[in-house]
């Protein structure tokens, strides 16, 4: 996760430099924290919600699969 977050921060930094926008060190650090820690935190929160929801379902495998797919897509869409 740390490599992916670092790569995304460098991509955003170089993209802003190519566009001619100025960035400060505080912007880079805040982007790093947001991308590297925010993504896994979002995944953990959505995972707990989906697990809680799946525990309430009894003997309905189709609904369990649908909830799993919806949870993963929703987490991807929010991120």
PDB file of N, CA, C and O in Angstrom:
ATOM      1  N   UNK A   1       0.813  -1.184   0.000  1.00  0.00           N
ATOM      2  CA  UNK A   1       0.000   0.000   0.000  1.00  0.00           C
ATOM      3  C   UNK A   1       0.861   1.254   0.000  1.00  0.00           C
ATOM      4  O   UNK A   1       0.499   2.259  -0.613  1.00  0.00           O
ATOM      5  N   UNK A   2       1.970   1.202   0.667  1.00  0.00           N
ATOM      6  CA  UNK A   2       2.816   2.392   0.734  1.00  0.00           C
ATOM      7  C   UNK A   2       3.401   2.712  -0.641  1.00  0.00           C
ATOM      8  O   UNK A   2       3.507   3.884  -1.002  1.00  0.00           O
ATOM      9  N   UNK A   3       3.783   1.692  -1.414  1.00  0.00           N
ATOM     10  CA  UNK A   3       4.314   1.944  -2.756  1.00  0.00           C
ATOM     11  C   UNK A   3       3.260   2.544  -3.665  1.00  0.00           C
ATOM     12  O   UNK A   3       3.548   3.471  -4.421  1.00  0.00           O
ATOM     13  N   UNK A   4       2.037   2.025  -3.600  1.00  0.00           N
ATOM     14  CA  UNK A   4       0.974   2.553  -4.447  1.00  0.00           C
ATOM     15  C   UNK A   4       0.657   4.002  -4.084  1.00  0.00           C
ATOM     16  O   UNK A   4       0.460   4.837  -4.966  1.00  0.00           O
ATOM     17  N   UNK A   5       0.607   4.293  -2.803  1.00  0.00           N
ATOM     18  CA  UNK A   5       0.339   5.660  -2.371  1.00  0.00           C
ATOM     19  C   UNK A   5       1.444   6.605  -2.795  1.00  0.00           C
ATOM     20  O   UNK A   5       1.174   7.726  -3.227  1.00  0.00           O
ATOM     21  N   UNK A   6       2.684   6.165  -2.677  1.00  0.00           N
ATOM     22  CA  UNK A   6       3.814   7.003  -3.071  1.00  0.00           C
ATOM     23  C   UNK A   6       3.804   7.249  -4.579  1.00  0.00           C
ATOM     24  O   UNK A   6       4.046   8.367  -5.032  1.00  0.00           O
ATOM     25  N   UNK A   7       3.527   6.210  -5.343  1.00  0.00           N
ATOM     26  CA  UNK A   7       3.478   6.373  -6.796  1.00  0.00           C
ATOM     27  C   UNK A   7       2.366   7.334  -7.203  1.00  0.00           C
ATOM     28  O   UNK A   7       2.555   8.155  -8.100  1.00  0.00           O
ATOM     29  N   UNK A   8       1.227   7.240  -6.560  1.00  0.00           N
ATOM     30  CA  UNK A   8       0.120   8.139  -6.897  1.00  0.00           C
ATOM     31  C   UNK A   8       0.461   9.587  -6.534  1.00  0.00           C
ATOM     32  O   UNK A   8       0.135  10.506  -7.286  1.00  0.00           O
ATOM     33  N   UNK A   9       1.105   9.790  -5.404  1.00  0.00           N
ATOM     34  CA  UNK A   9       1.494  11.143  -4.992  1.00  0.00           C
ATOM     35  C   UNK A   9       2.511  11.722  -5.966  1.00  0.00           C
ATOM     36  O   UNK A   9       2.402  12.888  -6.347  1.00  0.00           O
ATOM     37  N   UNK A  10       3.498  10.928  -6.377  1.00  0.00           N
ATOM     38  CA  UNK A  10       4.477  11.426  -7.348  1.00  0.00           C
ATOM     39  C   UNK A  10       3.819  11.726  -8.689  1.00  0.00           C
ATOM     40  O   UNK A  10       4.164  12.707  -9.348  1.00  0.00           O
ATOM     41  N   UNK A  11       2.877  10.885  -9.089  1.00  0.00           N
ATOM     42  CA  UNK A  11       2.163  11.148 -10.339  1.00  0.00           C
ATOM     43  C   UNK A  11       1.407  12.471 -10.260  1.00  0.00           C
ATOM     44  O   UNK A  11       1.462  13.278 -11.188  1.00  0.00           O
ATOM     45  N   UNK A  12       0.700  12.690  -9.150  1.00  0.00           N
ATOM     46  CA  UNK A  12      -0.050  13.940  -8.999  1.00  0.00           C
ATOM     47  C   UNK A  12       0.893  15.142  -8.927  1.00  0.00           C
ATOM     48  O   UNK A  12       0.577  16.208  -9.456  1.00  0.00           O
ATOM     49  N   UNK A  13       2.045  14.978  -8.276  1.00  0.00           N
ATOM     50  CA  UNK A  13       3.017  16.058  -8.185  1.00  0.00           C
ATOM     51  C   UNK A  13       3.563  16.421  -9.560  1.00  0.00           C
ATOM     52  O   UNK A  13       3.584  17.595  -9.933  1.00  0.00           O
ATOM     53  N   UNK A  14       4.004  15.414 -10.317  1.00  0.00           N
ATOM     54  CA  UNK A  14       4.572  15.693 -11.627  1.00  0.00           C
ATOM     55  C   UNK A  14       3.512  16.187 -12.604  1.00  0.00           C
ATOM     56  O   UNK A  14       3.813  16.995 -13.483  1.00  0.00           O
ATOM     57  N   UNK A  15       2.292  15.719 -12.463  1.00  0.00           N
ATOM     58  CA  UNK A  15       1.217  16.205 -13.325  1.00  0.00           C
ATOM     59  C   UNK A  15       0.945  17.685 -13.074  1.00  0.00           C
ATOM     60  O   UNK A  15       0.727  18.447 -14.015  1.00  0.00           O
ATOM     61  N   UNK A  16       0.959  18.086 -11.819  1.00  0.00           N
ATOM     62  CA  UNK A  16       0.750  19.507 -11.517  1.00  0.00           C
ATOM     63  C   UNK A  16       1.933  20.353 -11.985  1.00  0.00           C
ATOM     64  O   UNK A  16       1.747  21.497 -12.399  1.00  0.00           O
ATOM     65  N   UNK A  17       3.149  19.802 -11.924  1.00  0.00           N
ATOM     66  CA  UNK A  17       4.316  20.539 -12.424  1.00  0.00           C
ATOM     67  C   UNK A  17       4.263  20.700 -13.937  1.00  0.00           C
ATOM     68  O   UNK A  17       4.645  21.745 -14.464  1.00  0.00           O
ATOM     69  N   UNK A  18       3.792  19.674 -14.638  1.00  0.00           N
ATOM     70  CA  UNK A  18       3.670  19.766 -16.093  1.00  0.00           C
ATOM     71  C   UNK A  18       2.616  20.799 -16.482  1.00  0.00           C
ATOM     72  O   UNK A  18       2.773  21.516 -17.469  1.00  0.00           O
ATOM     73  N   UNK A  19       1.544  20.867 -15.701  1.00  0.00           N
ATOM     74  CA  UNK A  19       0.494  21.857 -15.978  1.00  0.00           C
ATOM     75  C   UNK A  19       0.922  23.272 -15.620  1.00  0.00           C
ATOM     76  O   UNK A  19       0.253  24.232 -16.001  1.00  0.00           O
ATOM     77  N   UNK A  20       2.014  23.416 -14.900  1.00  0.00           N
ATOM     78  CA  UNK A  20       2.517  24.734 -14.533  1.00  0.00           C
ATOM     79  C   UNK A  20       1.989  25.228 -13.200  1.00  0.00           C
ATOM     80  O   UNK A  20       2.165  26.401 -12.870  1.00  0.00           O
ATOM     81  N   UNK A  21       1.357  24.381 -12.441  1.00  0.00           N
ATOM     82  CA  UNK A  21       0.837  24.762 -11.123  1.00  0.00           C
ATOM     83  C   UNK A  21       1.960  24.644 -10.100  1.00  0.00           C
ATOM     84  O   UNK A  21       2.819  23.770 -10.209  1.00  0.00           O
ATOM     85  N   UNK A  22       1.948  25.520  -9.119  1.00  0.00           N
ATOM     86  CA  UNK A  22       2.961  25.436  -8.069  1.00  0.00           C
ATOM     87  C   UNK A  22       2.437  24.585  -6.919  1.00  0.00           C
ATOM     88  O   UNK A  22       1.266  24.669  -6.550  1.00  0.00           O
ATOM     89  N   UNK A  23       3.314  23.772  -6.365  1.00  0.00           N
ATOM     90  CA  UNK A  23       2.966  22.935  -5.221  1.00  0.00           C
ATOM     91  C   UNK A  23       3.998  23.139  -4.130  1.00  0.00           C
ATOM     92  O   UNK A  23       5.172  23.393  -4.399  1.00  0.00           O
ATOM     93  N   UNK A  24       3.539  23.023  -2.895  1.00  0.00           N
ATOM     94  CA  UNK A  24       4.449  23.161  -1.767  1.00  0.00           C
ATOM     95  C   UNK A  24       4.694  21.790  -1.146  1.00  0.00           C
ATOM     96  O   UNK A  24       4.035  20.807  -1.487  1.00  0.00           O
ATOM     97  N   UNK A  25       5.636  21.747  -0.246  1.00  0.00           N
ATOM     98  CA  UNK A  25       5.939  20.495   0.446  1.00  0.00           C
ATOM     99  C   UNK A  25       4.752  20.047   1.288  1.00  0.00           C
ATOM    100  O   UNK A  25       4.515  18.848   1.436  1.00  0.00           O
ATOM    101  N   UNK A  26       4.002  21.001   1.842  1.00  0.00           N
ATOM    102  CA  UNK A  26       2.822  20.653   2.632  1.00  0.00           C
ATOM    103  C   UNK A  26       1.757  19.997   1.763  1.00  0.00           C
ATOM    104  O   UNK A  26       1.074  19.079   2.216  1.00  0.00           O
ATOM    105  N   UNK A  27       1.605  20.453   0.518  1.00  0.00           N
ATOM    106  CA  UNK A  27       0.662  19.823  -0.402  1.00  0.00           C
ATOM    107  C   UNK A  27       1.057  18.386  -0.703  1.00  0.00           C
ATOM    108  O   UNK A  27       0.203  17.501  -0.754  1.00  0.00           O
ATOM    109  N   UNK A  28       2.330  18.156  -0.899  1.00  0.00           N
ATOM    110  CA  UNK A  28       2.818  16.806  -1.198  1.00  0.00           C
ATOM    111  C   UNK A  28       2.593  15.883  -0.004  1.00  0.00           C
ATOM    112  O   UNK A  28       2.144  14.748  -0.171  1.00  0.00           O
ATOM    113  N   UNK A  29       2.900  16.360   1.191  1.00  0.00           N
ATOM    114  CA  UNK A  29       2.720  15.539   2.394  1.00  0.00           C
ATOM    115  C   UNK A  29       1.242  15.261   2.636  1.00  0.00           C
ATOM    116  O   UNK A  29       0.875  14.141   2.993  1.00  0.00           O
ATOM    117  N   UNK A  30       0.396  16.259   2.447  1.00  0.00           N
ATOM    118  CA  UNK A  30      -1.043  16.032   2.673  1.00  0.00           C
ATOM    119  C   UNK A  30      -1.615  15.066   1.638  1.00  0.00           C
ATOM    120  O   UNK A  30      -2.470  14.245   1.970  1.00  0.00           O
ATOM    121  N   UNK A  31      -1.154  15.153   0.388  1.00  0.00           N
ATOM    122  CA  UNK A  31      -1.584  14.179  -0.621  1.00  0.00           C
ATOM    123  C   UNK A  31      -1.110  12.780  -0.266  1.00  0.00           C
ATOM    124  O   UNK A  31      -1.847  11.809  -0.442  1.00  0.00           O
ATOM    125  N   UNK A  32       0.111  12.670   0.230  1.00  0.00           N
ATOM    126  CA  UNK A  32       0.638  11.361   0.613  1.00  0.00           C
ATOM    127  C   UNK A  32      -0.187  10.740   1.732  1.00  0.00           C
ATOM    128  O   UNK A  32      -0.531   9.560   1.673  1.00  0.00           O
ATOM    129  N   UNK A  33      -0.503  11.527   2.744  1.00  0.00           N
ATOM    130  CA  UNK A  33      -1.292  11.013   3.870  1.00  0.00           C
ATOM    131  C   UNK A  33      -2.689  10.634   3.409  1.00  0.00           C
ATOM    132  O   UNK A  33      -3.218   9.597   3.808  1.00  0.00           O
ATOM    133  N   UNK A  34      -3.286  11.467   2.574  1.00  0.00           N
ATOM    134  CA  UNK A  34      -4.650  11.209   2.112  1.00  0.00           C
ATOM    135  C   UNK A  34      -4.718   9.944   1.263  1.00  0.00           C
ATOM    136  O   UNK A  34      -5.630   9.135   1.428  1.00  0.00           O
ATOM    137  N   UNK A  35      -3.760   9.769   0.358  1.00  0.00           N
ATOM    138  CA  UNK A  35      -3.792   8.624  -0.551  1.00  0.00           C
ATOM    139  C   UNK A  35      -3.320   7.346   0.149  1.00  0.00           C
ATOM    140  O   UNK A  35      -3.937   6.293  -0.009  1.00  0.00           O
ATOM    141  N   UNK A  36      -2.242   7.429   0.914  1.00  0.00           N
ATOM    142  CA  UNK A  36      -1.660   6.227   1.525  1.00  0.00           C
ATOM    143  C   UNK A  36      -2.446   5.716   2.718  1.00  0.00           C
ATOM    144  O   UNK A  36      -2.493   4.509   2.957  1.00  0.00           O
ATOM    145  N   UNK A  37      -3.056   6.603   3.460  1.00  0.00           N
ATOM    146  CA  UNK A  37      -3.796   6.166   4.643  1.00  0.00           C
ATOM    147  C   UNK A  37      -5.304   6.201   4.437  1.00  0.00           C
ATOM    148  O   UNK A  37      -6.032   5.428   5.060  1.00  0.00           O
ATOM    149  N   UNK A  38      -5.776   7.081   3.578  1.00  0.00           N
ATOM    150  CA  UNK A  38      -7.212   7.206   3.359  1.00  0.00           C
ATOM    151  C   UNK A  38      -7.807   6.014   2.635  1.00  0.00           C
ATOM    152  O   UNK A  38      -8.906   5.574   2.971  1.00  0.00           O
ATOM    153  N   UNK A  39      -7.102   5.488   1.650  1.00  0.00           N
ATOM    154  CA  UNK A  39      -7.589   4.332   0.890  1.00  0.00           C
ATOM    155  C   UNK A  39      -7.765   3.092   1.755  1.00  0.00           C
ATOM    156  O   UNK A  39      -8.848   2.507   1.768  1.00  0.00           O
ATOM    157  N   UNK A  40      -6.730   2.676   2.476  1.00  0.00           N
ATOM    158  CA  UNK A  40      -6.905   1.511   3.351  1.00  0.00           C
ATOM    159  C   UNK A  40      -7.950   1.734   4.443  1.00  0.00           C
ATOM    160  O   UNK A  40      -8.675   0.806   4.802  1.00  0.00           O
ATOM    161  N   UNK A  41      -8.033   2.938   4.967  1.00  0.00           N
ATOM    162  CA  UNK A  41      -9.042   3.229   5.980  1.00  0.00           C
ATOM    163  C   UNK A  41     -10.446   3.091   5.396  1.00  0.00           C
ATOM    164  O   UNK A  41     -11.334   2.535   6.041  1.00  0.00           O
ATOM    165  N   UNK A  42     -10.646   3.591   4.190  1.00  0.00           N
ATOM    166  CA  UNK A  42     -11.936   3.443   3.522  1.00  0.00           C
ATOM    167  C   UNK A  42     -12.256   1.970   3.294  1.00  0.00           C
ATOM    168  O   UNK A  42     -13.391   1.542   3.504  1.00  0.00           O
ATOM    169  N   UNK A  43     -11.269   1.196   2.868  1.00  0.00           N
ATOM    170  CA  UNK A  43     -11.476  -0.236   2.658  1.00  0.00           C
ATOM    171  C   UNK A  43     -11.850  -0.970   3.931  1.00  0.00           C
ATOM    172  O   UNK A  43     -12.705  -1.856   3.912  1.00  0.00           O
ATOM    173  N   UNK A  44     -11.219  -0.611   5.031  1.00  0.00           N
ATOM    174  CA  UNK A  44     -11.531  -1.247   6.312  1.00  0.00           C
ATOM    175  C   UNK A  44     -12.944  -0.901   6.751  1.00  0.00           C
ATOM    176  O   UNK A  44     -13.678  -1.770   7.222  1.00  0.00           O
ATOM    177  N   UNK A  45     -13.331   0.352   6.602  1.00  0.00           N
ATOM    178  CA  UNK A  45     -14.677   0.775   7.011  1.00  0.00           C
ATOM    179  C   UNK A  45     -15.742   0.078   6.169  1.00  0.00           C
ATOM    180  O   UNK A  45     -16.714  -0.451   6.709  1.00  0.00           O
ATOM    181  N   UNK A  46     -15.560   0.076   4.838  1.00  0.00           N
ATOM    182  CA  UNK A  46     -16.535  -0.593   3.971  1.00  0.00           C
ATOM    183  C   UNK A  46     -16.543  -2.097   4.247  1.00  0.00           C
ATOM    184  O   UNK A  46     -17.602  -2.723   4.216  1.00  0.00           O
ATOM    185  N   UNK A  47     -15.380  -2.679   4.513  1.00  0.00           N
ATOM    186  CA  UNK A  47     -15.312  -4.103   4.830  1.00  0.00           C
ATOM    187  C   UNK A  47     -16.083  -4.461   6.093  1.00  0.00           C
ATOM    188  O   UNK A  47     -16.784  -5.473   6.125  1.00  0.00           O
ATOM    189  N   UNK A  48     -15.961  -3.645   7.128  1.00  0.00           N
ATOM    190  CA  UNK A  48     -16.716  -3.902   8.350  1.00  0.00           C
ATOM    191  C   UNK A  48     -18.220  -3.774   8.117  1.00  0.00           C
ATOM    192  O   UNK A  48     -19.002  -4.555   8.657  1.00  0.00           O
ATOM    193  N   UNK A  49     -18.621  -2.793   7.315  1.00  0.00           N
ATOM    194  CA  UNK A  49     -20.048  -2.627   7.033  1.00  0.00           C
ATOM    195  C   UNK A  49     -20.580  -3.821   6.244  1.00  0.00           C
ATOM    196  O   UNK A  49     -21.661  -4.324   6.547  1.00  0.00           O
ATOM    197  N   UNK A  50     -19.838  -4.279   5.240  1.00  0.00           N
ATOM    198  CA  UNK A  50     -20.277  -5.421   4.441  1.00  0.00           C
ATOM    199  C   UNK A  50     -20.307  -6.691   5.284  1.00  0.00           C
ATOM    200  O   UNK A  50     -21.233  -7.490   5.152  1.00  0.00           O
ATOM    201  N   UNK A  51     -19.320  -6.891   6.142  1.00  0.00           N
ATOM    202  CA  UNK A  51     -19.317  -8.068   7.025  1.00  0.00           C
ATOM    203  C   UNK A  51     -20.497  -8.039   7.979  1.00  0.00           C
ATOM    204  O   UNK A  51     -21.128  -9.068   8.222  1.00  0.00           O
ATOM    205  N   UNK A  52     -20.797  -6.871   8.520  1.00  0.00           N
ATOM    206  CA  UNK A  52     -21.944  -6.744   9.415  1.00  0.00           C
ATOM    207  C   UNK A  52     -23.232  -7.080   8.673  1.00  0.00           C
ATOM    208  O   UNK A  52     -24.103  -7.766   9.208  1.00  0.00           O
ATOM    209  N   UNK A  53     -23.349  -6.595   7.437  1.00  0.00           N
ATOM    210  CA  UNK A  53     -24.541  -6.846   6.637  1.00  0.00           C
ATOM    211  C   UNK A  53     -24.651  -8.329   6.263  1.00  0.00           C
ATOM    212  O   UNK A  53     -25.747  -8.890   6.276  1.00  0.00           O
ATOM    213  N   UNK A  54     -23.520  -8.965   5.930  1.00  0.00           N
ATOM    214  CA  UNK A  54     -23.540 -10.375   5.547  1.00  0.00           C
ATOM    215  C   UNK A  54     -23.874 -11.286   6.722  1.00  0.00           C
ATOM    216  O   UNK A  54     -24.432 -12.364   6.520  1.00  0.00           O
ATOM    217  N   UNK A  55     -23.547 -10.877   7.943  1.00  0.00           N
ATOM    218  CA  UNK A  55     -23.883 -11.692   9.110  1.00  0.00           C
ATOM    219  C   UNK A  55     -25.381 -11.769   9.339  1.00  0.00           C
ATOM    220  O   UNK A  55     -25.862 -12.723   9.951  1.00  0.00           O
ATOM    221  N   UNK A  56     -26.125 -10.790   8.862  1.00  0.00           N
ATOM    222  CA  UNK A  56     -27.570 -10.765   9.044  1.00  0.00           C
ATOM    223  C   UNK A  56     -28.310 -11.638   8.035  1.00  0.00           C
ATOM    224  O   UNK A  56     -29.506 -11.882   8.196  1.00  0.00           O
ATOM    225  N   UNK A  57     -27.622 -12.110   7.001  1.00  0.00           N
ATOM    226  CA  UNK A  57     -28.256 -12.920   5.953  1.00  0.00           C
ATOM    227  C   UNK A  57     -28.103 -14.394   6.302  1.00  0.00           C
ATOM    228  O   UNK A  57     -27.015 -14.861   6.639  1.00  0.00           O
ATOM    229  N   UNK A  58     -29.205 -15.105   6.216  1.00  0.00           N
ATOM    230  CA  UNK A  58     -29.191 -16.537   6.518  1.00  0.00           C
ATOM    231  C   UNK A  58     -29.672 -17.290   5.278  1.00  0.00           C
ATOM    232  O   UNK A  58     -30.778 -17.053   4.791  1.00  0.00           O
ATOM    233  N   UNK A  59     -28.843 -18.192   4.775  1.00  0.00           N
ATOM    234  CA  UNK A  59     -29.163 -19.116   3.690  1.00  0.00           C
ATOM    235  C   UNK A  59     -29.619 -18.436   2.396  1.00  0.00           C
ATOM    236  O   UNK A  59     -30.552 -18.914   1.750  1.00  0.00           O
ATOM    237  N   UNK A  60     -29.004 -17.377   2.023  1.00  0.00           N
ATOM    238  CA  UNK A  60     -29.304 -16.732   0.751  1.00  0.00           C
ATOM    239  C   UNK A  60     -27.978 -16.382   0.075  1.00  0.00           C
ATOM    240  O   UNK A  60     -27.453 -15.279   0.229  1.00  0.00           O
ATOM    241  N   UNK A  61     -27.454 -17.351  -0.677  1.00  0.00           N
ATOM    242  CA  UNK A  61     -26.135 -17.176  -1.271  1.00  0.00           C
ATOM    243  C   UNK A  61     -26.132 -16.129  -2.385  1.00  0.00           C
ATOM    244  O   UNK A  61     -25.146 -15.416  -2.563  1.00  0.00           O
ATOM    245  N   UNK A  62     -27.224 -16.037  -3.127  1.00  0.00           N
ATOM    246  CA  UNK A  62     -27.283 -15.057  -4.207  1.00  0.00           C
ATOM    247  C   UNK A  62     -27.197 -13.642  -3.636  1.00  0.00           C
ATOM    248  O   UNK A  62     -26.459 -12.806  -4.158  1.00  0.00           O
ATOM    249  N   UNK A  63     -27.941 -13.374  -2.579  1.00  0.00           N
ATOM    250  CA  UNK A  63     -27.900 -12.062  -1.949  1.00  0.00           C
ATOM    251  C   UNK A  63     -26.522 -11.784  -1.359  1.00  0.00           C
ATOM    252  O   UNK A  63     -26.045 -10.650  -1.405  1.00  0.00           O
ATOM    253  N   UNK A  64     -25.885 -12.805  -0.809  1.00  0.00           N
ATOM    254  CA  UNK A  64     -24.540 -12.621  -0.256  1.00  0.00           C
ATOM    255  C   UNK A  64     -23.538 -12.234  -1.343  1.00  0.00           C
ATOM    256  O   UNK A  64     -22.698 -11.360  -1.130  1.00  0.00           O
ATOM    257  N   UNK A  65     -23.623 -12.874  -2.493  1.00  0.00           N
ATOM    258  CA  UNK A  65     -22.722 -12.548  -3.594  1.00  0.00           C
ATOM    259  C   UNK A  65     -23.005 -11.149  -4.113  1.00  0.00           C
ATOM    260  O   UNK A  65     -22.074 -10.398  -4.401  1.00  0.00           O
ATOM    261  N   UNK A  66     -24.274 -10.789  -4.236  1.00  0.00           N
ATOM    262  CA  UNK A  66     -24.642  -9.455  -4.724  1.00  0.00           C
ATOM    263  C   UNK A  66     -24.136  -8.373  -3.771  1.00  0.00           C
ATOM    264  O   UNK A  66     -23.603  -7.355  -4.213  1.00  0.00           O
ATOM    265  N   UNK A  67     -24.301  -8.590  -2.472  1.00  0.00           N
ATOM    266  CA  UNK A  67     -23.823  -7.607  -1.491  1.00  0.00           C
ATOM    267  C   UNK A  67     -22.308  -7.475  -1.550  1.00  0.00           C
ATOM    268  O   UNK A  67     -21.777  -6.374  -1.411  1.00  0.00           O
ATOM    269  N   UNK A  68     -21.611  -8.582  -1.755  1.00  0.00           N
ATOM    270  CA  UNK A  68     -20.155  -8.539  -1.866  1.00  0.00           C
ATOM    271  C   UNK A  68     -19.723  -7.721  -3.074  1.00  0.00           C
ATOM    272  O   UNK A  68     -18.827  -6.883  -2.969  1.00  0.00           O
ATOM    273  N   UNK A  69     -20.353  -7.959  -4.220  1.00  0.00           N
ATOM    274  CA  UNK A  69     -20.019  -7.190  -5.418  1.00  0.00           C
ATOM    275  C   UNK A  69     -20.374  -5.714  -5.264  1.00  0.00           C
ATOM    276  O   UNK A  69     -19.604  -4.843  -5.671  1.00  0.00           O
ATOM    277  N   UNK A  70     -21.517  -5.436  -4.689  1.00  0.00           N
ATOM    278  CA  UNK A  70     -21.913  -4.041  -4.482  1.00  0.00           C
ATOM    279  C   UNK A  70     -20.937  -3.345  -3.539  1.00  0.00           C
ATOM    280  O   UNK A  70     -20.568  -2.194  -3.773  1.00  0.00           O
ATOM    281  N   UNK A  71     -20.514  -4.029  -2.475  1.00  0.00           N
ATOM    282  CA  UNK A  71     -19.574  -3.440  -1.526  1.00  0.00           C
ATOM    283  C   UNK A  71     -18.235  -3.119  -2.161  1.00  0.00           C
ATOM    284  O   UNK A  71     -17.673  -2.051  -1.920  1.00  0.00           O
ATOM    285  N   UNK A  72     -17.717  -4.038  -2.972  1.00  0.00           N
ATOM    286  CA  UNK A  72     -16.420  -3.779  -3.604  1.00  0.00           C
ATOM    287  C   UNK A  72     -16.530  -2.661  -4.636  1.00  0.00           C
ATOM    288  O   UNK A  72     -15.637  -1.818  -4.731  1.00  0.00           O
ATOM    289  N   UNK A  73     -17.615  -2.645  -5.411  1.00  0.00           N
ATOM    290  CA  UNK A  73     -17.782  -1.588  -6.411  1.00  0.00           C
ATOM    291  C   UNK A  73     -17.988  -0.244  -5.726  1.00  0.00           C
ATOM    292  O   UNK A  73     -17.458   0.770  -6.181  1.00  0.00           O
ATOM    293  N   UNK A  74     -18.750  -0.225  -4.638  1.00  0.00           N
ATOM    294  CA  UNK A  74     -18.988   1.017  -3.928  1.00  0.00           C
ATOM    295  C   UNK A  74     -17.694   1.576  -3.339  1.00  0.00           C
ATOM    296  O   UNK A  74     -17.459   2.784  -3.382  1.00  0.00           O
ATOM    297  N   UNK A  75     -16.868   0.707  -2.796  1.00  0.00           N
ATOM    298  CA  UNK A  75     -15.585   1.150  -2.246  1.00  0.00           C
ATOM    299  C   UNK A  75     -14.696   1.703  -3.357  1.00  0.00           C
ATOM    300  O   UNK A  75     -14.042   2.729  -3.171  1.00  0.00           O
ATOM    301  N   UNK A  76     -14.665   1.036  -4.502  1.00  0.00           N
ATOM    302  CA  UNK A  76     -13.888   1.519  -5.648  1.00  0.00           C
ATOM    303  C   UNK A  76     -14.413   2.861  -6.134  1.00  0.00           C
ATOM    304  O   UNK A  76     -13.630   3.760  -6.441  1.00  0.00           O
ATOM    305  N   UNK A  77     -15.738   3.002  -6.207  1.00  0.00           N
ATOM    306  CA  UNK A  77     -16.336   4.225  -6.714  1.00  0.00           C
ATOM    307  C   UNK A  77     -16.062   5.404  -5.783  1.00  0.00           C
ATOM    308  O   UNK A  77     -15.778   6.508  -6.248  1.00  0.00           O
ATOM    309  N   UNK A  78     -16.147   5.176  -4.471  1.00  0.00           N
ATOM    310  CA  UNK A  78     -15.884   6.247  -3.516  1.00  0.00           C
ATOM    311  C   UNK A  78     -14.408   6.658  -3.566  1.00  0.00           C
ATOM    312  O   UNK A  78     -14.082   7.845  -3.525  1.00  0.00           O
ATOM    313  N   UNK A  79     -13.526   5.663  -3.656  1.00  0.00           N
ATOM    314  CA  UNK A  79     -12.085   5.969  -3.690  1.00  0.00           C
ATOM    315  C   UNK A  79     -11.719   6.686  -4.964  1.00  0.00           C
ATOM    316  O   UNK A  79     -10.553   7.023  -5.169  1.00  0.00           O
TER     317      UNK A  79
END
